[in-house]
């Protein structure tokens, strides 16, 4: 009797940011929907979520309900604070090993898994581990999401320096347009491209004020097909 071949875990792409609220969930949702539409067995997770669970519901809808809310988000805390703080209040101990096991369990079910992080690289998730520790242990590709506005050059360079120290191999920067124009908007992408080369800096056009609406977001996928393909390879 032939033994069943063991499925290899899918490629993991970690979506982190220069800060909270920079557009990580929106980009993750766009990417997973783009990949599924292209015939790729892709899934998306947000292992840690604090405050409301609207981001989790958006990711679930953008991957057409392929995962439950608890599979997408195994570690949920109602307070809008760093996960470590909320976990301590509840005397809940979460280990790095448990987080990695949850991610790898979902990765084994698909060809490509997008993992959205919480806030930026140095957000504390549990006792003695940060978002950066998860990325390092996964040894995965990384997308850094940043806002195209004044200050993004400093924030993005700091994040990339930290990622290089971790030994991250393949990194891409997603420069998200916000709809708010300041004097830096026209030059941020060019300057970051010069300073970070050969790391790609890809601009994502402003998606509109209703970008968090599922129907609107799914329509945007078609218009951004070429841009999204650049992030996924």
PAZAPA-4460 file (N, C-alpha, C; in steps of 0.05 Angstrom, whole numbers, plus 32768, in hexadecimal, padded with zeros to 4 digits):
% residues 233
    n_x    n_y    n_z   ca_x   ca_y   ca_z    c_x    c_y    c_z   seq   type   mol
   8011   7FE8   8000   8000   8000   8000   8012   8019   8000     1      X     A
   800C   802B   7FED   801D   8043   7FEB   8016   8057   8001     2      X     A
   802A   8063   800D   8025   8077   8021   801E   8091   8014     3      X     A
   800C   80A0   8021   8003   80B9   8016   801A   80CE   8018     4      X     A
   801F   80DC   8002   8034   80F0   8001   802D   8107   8014     5      X     A
   8041   810F   8023   803D   8125   8036   803D   813F   8027     6      X     A
   8028   8150   802B   8026   8169   801E   803A   817D   802A     7      X     A
   8049   818A   8018   805B   819E   8021   804D   81B8   8027     8      X     A
   8055   81C6   803C   8048   81DF   8043   804B   81F3   802C     9      X     A
   8036   8203   8028   8037   8217   8012   804A   822E   8019    10      X     A
   8050   823D   8005   8061   8255   8008   8053   8268   801B    11      X     A
   8062   8274   802D   8057   8287   8040   8062   82A3   803A    12      X     A
   804F   82B6   8038   8056   82D3   8034   804B   82E2   804C    13      X     A
   805D   82EE   805B   8055   82FD   8073   8051   831A   806C    14      X     A
   803A   8325   8073   8033   8341   806D   8036   8351   8087    15      X     A
   804B   8360   8089   804F   8371   80A1   804C   838E   8099    16      X     A
   8050   83A1   80AC   804C   83BD   80A5   805F   83CF   80B4    17      X     A
   8061   83E8   80AC   8071   83FB   80BA   8063   8406   80D3    18      X     A
   8049   83FF   80D5   8038   8409   80EC   801E   83FA   80EB    19      X     A
   800C   8401   80FD   7FF1   83F6   80FB   7FE0   8408   80E9    20      X     A
   7FCC   83FD   80DC   7FBA   840D   80CB   7FC6   8416   80B1    21      X     A
   7FDB   8408   80A7   7FE7   8411   808E   7FDB   8404   8076    22      X     A
   7FCA   83F0   807A   7FBD   83E3   8063   7FC5   83C6   805F    23      X     A
   7FCF   83B9   8075   7FD7   839D   8073   7FBF   838A   806C    24      X     A
   7FA9   838E   8079   7F92   837D   8075   7F87   8380   8058    25      X     A
   7F86   8399   804F   7F7C   839E   8034   7F8E   8390   8020    26      X     A
   7FA8   8394   8023   7FBA   8387   800F   7FB9   8369   8011    27      X     A
   7FB8   835E   8029   7FB6   8341   802C   7F9D   8336   801F    28      X     A
   7F87   8344   8023   7F6E   833C   8016   7F6F   833D   7FF8    29      X     A
   7F7B   8352   7FED   7F7E   8355   7FD0   7F8F   833E   7FC5    30      X     A
   7FA5   8338   7FD3   7FB7   8323   7FC9   7FAB   8307   7FCA    31      X     A
   7F9D   8300   7FDF   7F91   82E5   7FE1   7F7B   82E2   7FCC    32      X     A
   7F6B   82F7   7FC8   7F56   82F5   7FB3   7F62   82F4   7F97    33      X     A
   7F77   8303   7F93   7F85   8303   7F79   7F90   82E7   7F73    34      X     A
   7F9D   82DB   7F87   7FA9   82C0   7F83   7F93   82AB   7F7E    35      X     A
   7F7E   82AC   7F8E   7F68   8299   7F89   7F5C   829C   7F6E    36      X     A
   7F58   82B5   7F65   7F4D   82BA   7F4A   7F5F   82AF   7F34    37      X     A
   7F7A   82AE   7F3A   7F8D   82A4   7F27   7F90   8286   7F28    38      X     A
   7F80   8279   7F39   7F81   825C   7F3B   7F94   8251   7F4F    39      X     A
   7FA0   8262   7F60   7FB3   8259   7F74   7FA3   8252   7F8E    40      X     A
   7FAA   823C   7F9A   7F9E   8234   7FB3   7FAB   8245   7FC9    41      X     A
   7FA0   825D   7FCE   7FAC   8270   7FE0   7F99   8275   7FF8    42      X     A
   7FA4   8279   800F   7F95   827F   8027   7FA2   8297   8036    43      X     A
   7F93   82A3   8048   7F9E   82BA   8057   7F97   82B8   8075    44      X     A
   7FA9   82BF   8086   7FA5   82BF   80A3   7FAC   82DA   80AF    45      X     A
   7FA1   82DF   80C6   7FA9   82F5   80D7   7FAA   82E9   80F3    46      X     A
   7FC1   82DC   80FA   7FC2   82CC   8113   7FB9   82DC   812C    47      X     A
   7FC2   82F5   812E   7FBB   8306   8145   7FAA   831D   813C    48      X     A
   7F94   8322   814B   7F83   8338   8146   7F79   8344   8160    49      X     A
   7F7B   835E   8163   7F73   836C   817B   7F5D   8380   8175    50      X     A
   7F4A   8384   8187   7F34   8396   8182   7F1E   8387   8174    51      X     A
   7F12   8393   815F   7EFD   8385   8150   7F08   8370   813D    52      X     A
   7EF6   8361   8131   7EFF   834B   811F   7EF7   8351   8102    53      X     A
   7EF4   836B   80FC   7EEC   8372   80E1   7F01   836A   80CC    54      X     A
   7F1A   836C   80D3   7F30   8364   80C1   7F2E   8346   80BB    55      X     A
   7F28   8336   80CF   7F25   8319   80CC   7F0E   8313   80B9    56      X     A
   7EF8   8320   80BC   7EE1   831C   80AB   7EE7   8324   808E    57      X     A
   7EF6   8339   808B   7EFE   8342   8070   7F0F   832D   8062    58      X     A
   7F23   8322   8071   7F34   830E   8065   7F25   82F4   805F    59      X     A
   7F12   82EE   8070   7F02   82D6   806A   7EF2   82D9   8051    60      X     A
   7EE6   82F1   804D   7ED6   82F6   8035   7EE7   82F6   801C    61      X     A
   7EFF   8302   801E   7F11   8304   8007   7F1C   82E9   7FFE    62      X     A
   7F1C   82D5   8010   7F24   82BA   8007   7F0C   82A8   8005    63      X     A
   7EF5   82B4   8002   7EDC   82A6   7FFC   7ED5   8291   8012    64      X     A
   7EDA   8298   802B   7ED3   8286   8041   7EE2   826C   8043    65      X     A
   7EFA   826B   8037   7F0A   8252   8037   7F13   824A   8053    66      X     A
   7F15   825E   8065   7F1D   8259   8081   7F08   8265   8094    67      X     A
   7F05   8259   80AB   7EF3   8265   80BF   7F01   827D   80CC    68      X     A
   7EF2   828D   80DB   7EFE   82A4   80E9   7F14   829B   80FC    69      X     A
   7F0F   8285   810A   7F22   827C   811E   7F3B   8270   8111    70      X     A
   7F38   8265   80F9   7F50   825C   80EA   7F61   8273   80E1    71      X     A
   7F53   8288   80D7   7F61   82A0   80CE   7F6E   82AE   80E6    72      X     A
   7F60   82AF   80FC   7F69   82BE   8113   7F67   82AE   812D    73      X     A
   7F7B   829D   8132   7F7A   828B   814A   7F7E   829A   8164    74      X     A
   7F8A   82B2   8163   7F90   82C0   817C   7F83   82DC   817B    75      X     A
   7F6C   82DD   8188   7F5C   82F6   8187   7F5A   8302   81A3    76      X     A
   7F5D   831D   81A4   7F5A   832C   81BD   7F48   8344   81B8    77      X     A
   7F35   8349   81CA   7F21   835F   81C6   7F2C   837B   81C9    78      X     A
   7F42   837E   81D9   7F4C   8399   81DD   7F5F   83A1   81C6    79      X     A
   7F5D   83BA   81BD   7F6E   83C4   81A7   7F8A   83CB   81B1    80      X     A
   7F98   83B7   81BC   7FB4   83BB   81C6   7FC5   83A5   81BB    81      X     A
   7FDF   83A7   81C1   7FF1   8391   81B8   7FE8   8377   81C4    82      X     A
   7FEA   8361   81B4   7FE0   8347   81BE   7FEC   833E   81D9    83      X     A
   8006   8343   81DD   8012   833C   81F6   8004   8348   820E    84      X     A
   7FFD   8361   820C   7FF0   836F   8222   7FD5   8362   8228    85      X     A
   7FC5   835D   8214   7FAB   8351   8217   7FAE   8335   8222    86      X     A
   7FC1   8325   8218   7FC5   830A   8222   7FCC   830A   823F    87      X     A
   7FDD   831D   8248   7FE4   831E   8264   7FCB   8324   8276    88      X     A
   7FBA   8335   826C   7FA2   833C   827B   7F90   8323   8280    89      X     A
   7F91   8311   826C   7F80   82F9   826E   7F90   82E1   8278    90      X     A
   7FA9   82E6   8280   7FBA   82D0   8289   7FBB   82B9   8275    91      X     A
   7FBD   82C1   825B   7FBE   82AE   8245   7FDA   82AD   823B    92      X     A
   7FE6   8296   823A   8002   8292   8231   8002   8287   8215    93      X     A
   800D   8296   8203   800F   828E   81E7   802C   828B   81E0    94      X     A
   8034   8274   81D6   8050   826F   81D0   8055   8273   81B2    95      X     A
   806E   8279   81AC   8076   827D   8190   8071   8263   8180    96      X     A
   8077   824C   818D   8073   8232   8180   8056   822E   8179    97      X     A
   8043   8236   818A   8027   8233   8184   801F   8245   816C    98      X     A
   8029   825D   816A   8023   826E   8154   802E   8262   813A    99      X     A
   8046   8259   813A   8052   824D   8122   8043   8234   8119   100      X     A
   8039   8224   812C   802A   820C   8126   8010   8213   8118   101      X     A
   8003   8228   8122   7FE9   8230   8115   7FEE   8239   80F8   102      X     A
   8003   8249   80F4   8009   8253   80D9   8010   823C   80C7   103      X     A
   8022   822B   80D0   802B   8215   80BF   8014   8201   80B9   104      X     A
   8002   81FE   80CC   7FEB   81ED   80C8   7FDA   81F6   80B0   105      X     A
   7FD6   8210   80AE   7FC6   821B   8097   7FD7   821A   807E   106      X     A
   7FF1   8220   8080   8003   821F   8069   8003   8204   805B   107      X     A
   7FFF   81EF   806B   7FFF   81D3   8060   7FE6   81CE   8050   108      X     A
   7FD3   81E0   8051   7FB9   81DC   8042   7FB8   81EC   8028   109      X     A
   7FCD   81FA   8021   7FCC   820B   800A   7FE7   820D   7FFC   110      X     A
   7FE6   821A   7FE5   7FFF   821F   7FD6   800D   8238   7FDF   111      X     A
   7FFD   824C   7FE8   8008   8265   7FF1   7FF8   8270   8008   112      X     A
   8005   8276   801E   7FF7   8281   8035   8001   829E   803B   113      X     A
   7FEF   82B0   803C   7FF5   82CC   8044   7FEF   82CF   8061   114      X     A
   8003   82D9   8070   8000   82DC   808D   8002   82FA   8094   115      X     A
   7FED   8306   809D   7FED   8322   80A4   7FF6   8325   80C1   116      X     A
   800B   8335   80C6   8014   833A   80E0   8004   834F   80EF   117      X     A
   800B   8353   8108   7FFE   8368   8119   8010   8380   811B   118      X     A
   8006   8397   8112   8016   83AF   8113   8030   83AC   8104   119      X     A
   8046   83B4   8112   8061   83B2   8105   8071   839B   810F   120      X     A
   808B   839B   8108   809C   8384   810E   80A1   837F   812C   121      X     A
   80A1   8394   813B   80A9   8391   8157   8091   8391   816B   122      X     A
   8079   838B   8161   8062   8388   8172   8065   836F   8183   123      X     A
   8063   8370   819D   8065   8357   81AE   804B   8347   81AC   124      X     A
   804E   832E   81A4   8037   831C   81A2   8033   830B   81BA   125      X     A
   8048   8301   81C6   8047   82F0   81DD   8060   82F4   81EE   126      X     A
   8062   82E5   8203   8079   82E8   8215   8093   82E1   8205   127      X     A
   80A4   82F5   8203   80BF   82F3   81F7   80BF   82ED   81D9   128      X     A
   80A9   82F5   81CB   80AB   82F4   81AE   809A   830A   81A1   129      X     A
   80A5   8313   818A   8099   8329   817B   8090   831F   815F   130      X     A
   8084   8331   8150   807D   832A   8134   8096   8322   8125   131      X     A
   80AC   8330   812A   80C5   8329   811C   80CF   830D   8121   132      X     A
   80C9   8303   8139   80D2   82E7   813F   80C2   82D3   812F   133      X     A
   80A8   82D9   812A   8098   82C7   8119   80A3   82C6   80FD   134      X     A
   80A9   82DE   80F2   80B3   82DF   80D7   80CE   82D0   80D5   135      X     A
   80DF   82D4   80E8   80F9   82C7   80E7   80F7   82A8   80E8   136      X     A
   80E5   829E   80F9   80E2   8281   80FB   80D4   8275   80E3   137      X     A
   80C3   8285   80D6   80B6   827A   80BE   80C9   827B   80A5   138      X     A
   80DD   828C   80A6   80F0   828E   8090   80E1   8292   8076   139      X     A
   80CF   82A6   8076   80BC   82A9   805F   80C2   82C3   8050   140      X     A
   80B4   82C6   803A   80B4   82E0   802B   80A5   82F5   803C   141      X     A
   80AC   830E   8038   80A0   8324   8047   8097   833B   8035   142      X     A
   807F   8344   8039   8075   835D   802D   8073   8372   8043   143      X     A
   8080   8389   8040   807E   839F   8053   806B   83B4   8048   144      X     A
   8055   83B9   8056   8041   83CC   804E   8047   83E7   805B   145      X     A
   8049   83FC   804B   804D   8417   8056   803B   842B   8049   146      X     A
   8035   8441   8057   8024   8456   804C   8035   8469   803B   147      X     A
   802A   8471   8025   8037   8486   8015   8030   84A1   8020   148      X     A
   803F   84AA   8033   803B   84C4   8040   8055   84CC   804D   149      X     A
   8055   84E5   8057   806D   84EF   8064   8075   84DD   807C   150      X     A
   808E   84D6   807E   8098   84C4   8093   809C   84A8   808B   151      X     A
   8091   84A0   8074   8093   8484   806C   80AF   847B   8066   152      X     A
   80C0   848D   805C   80DC   8485   8056   80EA   847B   806F   153      X     A
   80E8   848A   8084   80F5   8482   809E   80E9   8468   80A8   154      X     A
   80CE   8467   80A9   80C1   844F   80B4   80C8   8436   80A4   155      X     A
   80C8   8439   8089   80CD   8422   8078   80EA   8419   807A   156      X     A
   80FD   842C   807B   8119   8424   807D   811F   8417   8097   157      X     A
   8112   8420   80AD   8116   8413   80C7   810C   83F6   80C6   158      X     A
   80F5   83F2   80BA   80E9   83D7   80B9   80FA   83C5   80A8   159      X     A
   8104   83CF   8091   8115   83BE   8080   8130   83B8   808D   160      X     A
   813B   83CB   809C   8154   83C5   80AB   8150   83AF   80BF   161      X     A
   8139   83AF   80CD   8133   839A   80E0   8130   837F   80D2   162      X     A
   8122   837F   80BB   811E   8366   80AD   8139   835A   80A3   163      X     A
   814A   836B   8099   8164   8362   8090   8174   8355   80A7   164      X     A
   8172   8361   80BF   817F   8356   80D6   8174   833A   80DD   165      X     A
   815A   8336   80D6   814E   831B   80DB   8158   8307   80C7   166      X     A
   8163   8310   80B1   816B   82FE   809C   8155   82F9   8087   167      X     A
   8141   830A   8087   812B   8307   8073   8137   8307   8057   168      X     A
   812F   82F4   8046   813B   82F1   802C   812D   8300   8016   169      X     A
   8113   82FD   8013   8104   830A   7FFE   80F1   831E   800A   170      X     A
   80F5   8338   8005   80E4   834D   8010   80DA   835E   7FF9   171      X     A
   80C1   8366   7FFC   80B5   837A   7FE9   80A7   838F   7FFA   172      X     A
   80A8   83A8   7FF1   809A   83BE   7FFE   8081   83C5   7FEE   173      X     A
   806B   83C8   7FFD   8052   83D1   7FF1   804C   83ED   7FFB   174      X     A
   804E   8401   7FE9   804A   841C   7FF0   802D   8423   7FEA   175      X     A
   801D   8426   7FFF   8000   8429   7FFC   7FF8   8447   7FFA   176      X     A
   7FEA   844E   7FE4   7FE0   8469   7FE1   7FC9   846C   7FF5   177      X     A
   7FC7   8483   8001   7FB3   8488   8016   7F9C   849B   800D   178      X     A
   7FA0   84A8   7FF6   7F8C   84BC   7FEE   7F92   84D7   7FF9   179      X     A
   7FA5   84D9   800C   7FAC   84F3   8017   7FC7   84FB   800B   180      X     A
   7FC7   8511   7FFE   7FDF   851A   7FF0   7FEF   852E   8001   181      X     A
   8009   8528   8006   801B   853B   8012   8033   853D   7FFF   182      X     A
   8046   854F   8006   805C   8555   7FF5   806E   853D   7FEF   183      X     A
   806C   8528   8000   807F   8511   7FFC   8074   84FB   7FEA   184      X     A
   805A   84FC   7FE5   804D   84E5   7FD7   805A   84DF   7FBC   185      X     A
   8061   84F3   7FAD   806C   84EF   7F92   8088   84E4   7F92   186      X     A
   8096   84E7   7FA8   80B2   84E0   7FA8   80B9   84C8   7FBA   187      X     A
   80A7   84C0   7FCC   80AD   84AA   7FDF   80B4   8490   7FD1   188      X     A
   80A5   8489   7FBD   80AA   846F   7FAF   80C6   846F   7FA2   189      X     A
   80CC   8485   7F94   80E6   8486   7F86   80FD   8485   7F9A   190      X     A
   80FC   8495   7FAF   8111   8496   7FC3   8115   847B   7FD1   191      X     A
   80FE   846E   7FD8   8100   8454   7FE5   810C   843F   7FD2   192      X     A
   8105   8441   7FB8   8110   842F   7FA4   812E   8432   7FA2   193      X     A
   8138   844B   7FA4   8155   8450   7FA2   8163   8446   7FBB   194      X     A
   8157   844A   7FD2   8164   8443   7FEB   8163   8425   7FF2   195      X     A
   814E   8418   7FE7   814A   83FC   7FEE   8152   83E8   7FD8   196      X     A
   8159   83F3   7FC0   815F   83E1   7FAB   8174   83CB   7FB3   197      X     A
   8170   83B2   7FAA   815E   83A9   7F96   8142   83A0   7FA1   198      X     A
   813C   83A6   7FBA   8121   839F   7FC5   810C   83AE   7FB6   199      X     A
   80F7   83A0   7FAA   80E3   83AE   7F9B   80D1   83BF   7FAD   200      X     A
   80C9   83D7   7FA3   80B6   83E8   7FB0   809F   83EB   7F9C   201      X     A
   8088   83E0   7FA3   8071   83DF   7F91   805A   83F1   7F9C   202      X     A
   8052   8404   7F8C   803C   8416   7F94   8021   8409   7F90   203      X     A
   800F   840C   7FA3   7FF4   8403   7FA2   7FE2   841B   7FA2   204      X     A
   7FD4   8420   7F8C   7FC3   8438   7F89   7FAD   843A   7F9E   205      X     A
   7FA4   8452   7FA3   7F8F   8457   7FB6   7F76   8447   7FAE   206      X     A
   7F6B   8438   7FC1   7F54   8427   7FBB   7F39   8433   7FC0   207      X     A
   7F39   844C   7FCA   7F20   8459   7FD0   7F18   8457   7FED   208      X     A
   7F05   8468   7FF5   7EFD   8469   8011   7EED   8450   801A   209      X     A
   7EE2   8441   8006   7ED3   8429   800D   7EE3   840F   8007   210      X     A
   7EFD   8411   800A   7F0E   83FA   8003   7F0A   83E3   8017   211      X     A
   7EFF   83E8   802E   7EFA   83D2   8041   7EE0   83C4   803C   212      X     A
   7ED1   83CC   8028   7EB9   83BE   8020   7EC0   83A6   800E   213      X     A
   7EB6   838F   8014   7EBE   8376   8006   7EBA   8378   7FE8   214      X     A
   7EA2   8381   7FE0   7E9C   8382   7FC3   7EAE   8395   7FB5   215      X     A
   7EB3   83AC   7FC1   7EC5   83C0   7FB5   7EE1   83B5   7FB2   216      X     A
   7EEB   83A8   7FC7   7F06   839E   7FC8   7F0A   8388   7FB2   217      X     A
   7EF6   8377   7FAF   7EF9   8362   7F9B   7EFA   836D   7F7F   218      X     A
   7EEB   8383   7F7A   7EEC   838F   7F60   7F07   839C   7F5B   219      X     A
   7F14   83A6   7F70   7F2E   83B2   7F6D   7F44   839E   7F65   220      X     A
   7F40   8385   7F6B   7F53   8370   7F65   7F59   836F   7F47   221      X     A
   7F44   8371   7F37   7F48   8370   7F1A   7F58   8388   7F10   222      X     A
   7F53   839F   7F1B   7F61   83B7   7F12   7F7F   83B7   7F1B   223      X     A
   7F84   83A9   7F31   7F9F   83A8   7F3C   7FAE   838E   7F35   224      X     A
   7FA3   837F   7F22   7FAE   8364   7F1C   7FCC   8364   7F17   225      X     A
   7FD6   8377   7F07   7FF3   8378   7F01   8003   837F   7F1A   226      X     A
   7FF9   8392   7F2A   8007   8399   7F43   8008   8382   7F56   227      X     A
   7FF2   8375   7F5A   7FF1   835F   7F6D   8002   8347   7F65   228      X     A
   8003   8342   7F4B   8014   832D   7F40   8031   8332   7F47   229      X     A
   8039   834B   7F48   8055   8351   7F4F   805D   8349   7F6B   230      X     A
   8049   8349   7F7E   804E   8341   7F99   8050   8323   7F9D   231      X     A
   8042   8315   7F8C   803F   82F7   7F8F   8053   82E7   7F7F   232      X     A
   805F   82F3   7F6B   8071   82E3   7F5A   8062   82D3   7F46   233      X     A
***
